[in-house]
């Protein structure tokens, strides 16, 4: 899953990549967390628009959002069938701009957070869904979730899921819910190719959503203790061989809602 991410690119850089008509001004954010407002790009009347939504999708049919599960991620494999997502997949697809995202390697203790960004530093485009929930007594709130896919080979040693990343060539078709059907759009949801992302071990300060500063994405010493208490580097299990065997793969039984 993806439970924290950043948007530190300048408003001009983001607008240039996503070509929406608004000219919003927003500060850099280094630790965007669920329930916070997130930026998204959507298509309305044939034009791309910048919008804000609460991270945590609430389908229109929900009666009480306070008692509804927080849906921050949608799995690509089931997005066409799940009642919470299938309508949005047909009618309300969006792009969530990001500069990078965090993931926690669970094979070490304490869990080691990594910051993941494009090798070339270009902003990322998460495939997302949005919905508008209307209160029975009046008032509306826009909410959103990002779509995840199975991890690629580079990501798998840290976590078994990753955000679905869209290429600029796919933006128009992904956003065009009028002409591009959901079953066609779901074909865009694939793991990113190996080699396009950079992985940096960072401080556990990112665990707290109260922290939001540039130090969160600075590289830190990745040495951590394993569950057995032995010291390892970058989450790697002790080995007698000098050959670097890489970190162990994360369990596929990870809870989708467990942030760390």
HULINKA-V262848 format. One line per field, one symbol per residue. ss: DSSP state (2 for helix, 1 for strand, 0 for the rest). psi: psi as a letter, one per 20 degrees, with the letter a starting at -180 (. if undefined). burial: I if it has 16 or more other C-alpha atoms within 10 Angstrom, else O. A space follows every 50 residues. Layout:
# HULINKA-V262848
ss: ???
psi: ???
burial: ???
This chain:
# HULINKA-V262848
ss: 00011110002222222200000000001111100011111111001111 11111010000000222000101110000000000222222011111101 11111000000111111100000111111111110000011111111111 00222200001110100222222220000002222222000000001111 10022220000002222000000110000011000000000000000000 0000000000
psi: roiqrqniqqhggghhgilrhrmqpqrqpimpqqiqpqqrprppkjqpqp rqqponpoqhiphnhhjqponhqpphhjhihphhhhghhhimqrpoqqhr rqqpojjrpqpoqqpprqhjjqqqopprqqqpppphjqqqpprqqqpqrq qahhhhigqiqqqopqqhiigghginihhoqhhghhiinqqqqqiiqppp prqjhihpiipnrhihjqprojprprhiipprpkjqqqqhqipoirqqqq qijpphjog.
burial: IIIIIIIIIOOOOIIOOIOIOOOOOOOIIIIIIIIOIIIIIIIOOOOIII IIIIIIIIIIOOOOOOOOOIIIIIIIOOIIOOOIIIIIIIIIIIIIIIII IIIIIIIIOIIIIIIIIIOOOOIIIIIIIIIIIIOOOOOOOIIIIIIIII IIOIIIIIIIIIIIIIOOOOIIOIIIIOOOOIOOIIOIIIIIOOOOIIII IIIIOIIOOOOIOOOIIOOOOIOIIIOOOOIIIIIIIOOOOOOOOOIIOI OOOOOOOOII
